[in-house]
Amino acid sequence: MARYNSINEGSSGKVGNVVTYKMYGKSYMRSMPGQYTDKKSEKQLAQRQKMQLVNDFLGAFTNVLRITFQKEAVGRSAYAAAKSYNLLHAIGGEYPEQYIDFTKALVSIGSVILPSNLSVKRINNGLLFNWENDEFGNLSDTLFVTVKGRSKQYVEYKQTEAQRKDESYTWKMDFTENEQYDVWLIFRDYKERGFSKSVWLGLV
C-alpha cells in the first residue's frame, strides 16, 4: 500500500512493482527488480567486488566521513560521496584480485593544501607526526589524524590543536602490542571551512 500526501509533499510506498520514496527532501520513484536467472558477467562480478571492498573499507570511517566529506554531501550522505569517490579512484588490481589501494583511497577531501615531508612513527607513548612548513597554506591550519588497527572494525580520530607552523605533534595513545595500525593525516582550514585530502602514512 502506498501513502500519498500531496504533489508538493510527495508520496511513499509501493504500488504494483513501483516504489515511491523521499530522500533529502526530494521524491523518487523506481521499479522493483525483476527475477534474474542469467549468470553474472565478469564485469558485473568485478563491480560487485569493488562495492564490497569499498563498503568494507569505509565502514569503519563513518563518523570521520560525516566531518571530512560533509561538503561533498549535496543531495546525498557523506558516506555516499566518499563511496562514489573511492569506487572510481581507490581500486587496484584486476578481478578477481582487486584491492583497496591505500595510496589513492581518501577518507577526507578538500582544497586545503598539505605541508611537505609528512611522516609518522610509533613511540612509547603514542604516535609522533612530523611535517615541514612551506610557503603554501595558512600557518594556523590544524592537524586532524585518524588510525585503524588492521584487525579492528573501528577507527580512532582526533581533531588536534596542532597548527601547520608547529611542524610536529605527539598523539598520546595506548596500542595493542602486536597490532599494526594504518595512519591517516589530514589538515583542516583554520577557519574550519574545509579540509585537505587525506594522506595514508602507512603502517606503524
Long-range contacts (C-beta under 8 A, 24 or more apart in sequence): 24-75, 24-76, 26-75, 42-95, 45-95, 45-96, 46-94, 46-95, 46-96, 46-98, 49-95, 49-96, 49-98, 50-87, 50-91, 50-98, 51-87, 53-91, 53-98, 53-99, 53-100, 54-83, 54-86, 54-87, 54-90, 54-91, 54-100, 55-83, 57-86, 57-90, 57-100, 57-105, 58-82, 58-83, 58-86, 58-107, 59-153, 60-148, 60-152, 60-153, 60-154, 60-155, 61-107, 61-146, 61-148, 61-155, 63-155, 63-157, 64-107, 64-108, 64-146, 64-155, 64-157, 65-107, 67-159, 67-195, 68-107, 68-108, 68-109, 68-110, 68-144, 68-186, 68-195, 68-198, 69-108, 69-109, 71-109, 71-110, 71-194, 72-109, 81-109, 82-106, 82-107, 82-109, 85-109, 102-182, 102-200, 103-200, 105-200, 106-197, 106-198, 107-146, 107-184, 107-186, 107-198, 108-144, 108-184, 108-186, 108-195, 108-196, 108-197, 108-198, 109-195, 109-197, 109-198, 110-189, 110-194, 110-195, 110-196, 110-197, 111-194, 111-196, 112-137, 112-141, 112-187, 112-188, 112-189, 112-194, 112-195, 112-196, 113-137, 113-187, 113-196, 114-185, 114-187, 114-196, 114-197, 114-199, 115-164, 115-167, 115-187, 118-185, 118-199, 118-201, 119-201, 120-183, 120-185, 120-201, 120-202, 120-204, 121-204, 122-175, 122-181, 122-204, 123-170, 125-170, 125-172, 126-170, 126-171, 126-172, 126-173, 126-175, 127-170, 127-171, 127-173, 127-183, 127-204, 128-168, 128-169, 128-170, 129-162, 129-168, 129-169, 129-170, 129-171, 129-185, 130-167, 130-168, 131-164, 131-167, 131-168, 131-185, 132-167, 133-164, 133-165, 133-167, 137-164, 137-187, 138-164, 138-189, 138-190, 139-163, 139-164, 139-165, 140-164, 140-165, 140-190, 141-187, 141-188, 141-189, 141-190, 142-187, 142-188, 142-190, 143-169, 143-185, 143-186, 143-187, 143-188, 144-185, 144-186, 144-187, 144-188, 144-195, 145-169, 145-171, 145-183, 145-184, 145-185, 145-186, 146-183, 146-184, 146-186, 147-173, 147-181, 147-182, 147-183, 147-184, 148-181, 148-182, 149-176, 149-179, 149-180, 149-181, 150-179, 150-180, 150-181, 150-182, 150-203, 151-179, 152-179, 159-188, 163-190, 180-204
